[in-house]
């Protein structure tokens, strides 16, 4: 199982709306994530909008590719793109660059 951590930055003036939307993630989006191998997917956010995401998956590339094929993901990403700083033309899910694991206590 791969452990994946990534960082994104939510625009400070959009933090509360970002939280609101994630309090009600569409059931079909949750189902698609689960079916494509996203497990223990968790988002943490600081007051300034720095977002740390964590998930476990057998294969992160396959999990991302599986979600890229989901119609619900295209709708979700289109709605969420404006929430983030510095995506450089990428959708939020495309900008999820895994961080290096430097320690893990099993």
VENNORJO-V17093 format. One record per residue. RES is the residue in one letter. OMEGA is omega in degrees with one decimal (none if undefined). Layout:
RES & OMEGA
RES & OMEGA
//
This chain:
X & 176.0
X & 172.1
X & -175.8
X & 172.1
X & 179.4
X & 179.3
X & 169.8
X & -179.6
X & 175.9
X & 177.2
X & -173.9
X & -179.4
X & -178.7
X & -175.9
X & -176.4
X & 177.7
X & 176.6
X & 178.3
X & -179.8
X & -179.1
X & -179.5
X & 172.1
X & -177.6
X & 177.5
X & -177.1
X & 178.0
X & -179.8
X & 175.0
X & 177.7
X & 179.1
X & 179.6
X & 177.7
X & -179.5
X & -176.2
X & -178.7
X & 170.8
X & 177.4
X & -177.4
X & -178.5
X & -179.1
X & -173.9
X & 176.4
X & 175.9
X & -179.8
X & 172.4
X & 179.1
X & -177.4
X & 176.8
X & 176.4
X & -174.4
X & 173.5
X & 178.0
X & 179.9
X & 172.5
X & 173.6
X & -177.5
X & 175.1
X & -176.1
X & -175.3
X & 179.0
X & 178.9
X & 179.0
X & 177.4
X & 179.7
X & 178.2
X & 178.5
X & 179.7
X & 179.8
X & -175.8
X & 178.6
X & -179.6
X & 178.4
X & 178.3
X & 178.3
X & -179.1
X & -178.3
X & 178.8
X & 179.5
X & -173.0
X & -174.9
X & -177.5
X & -178.7
X & -169.5
X & 172.5
X & 167.5
X & 175.3
X & 177.1
X & 176.0
X & -179.7
X & 168.0
X & -179.1
X & -178.6
X & 176.5
X & -178.1
X & 179.3
X & 178.9
X & -177.9
X & 175.8
X & 177.2
X & 174.4
X & 178.2
X & 175.5
X & 174.2
X & 175.7
X & -179.5
X & none
//
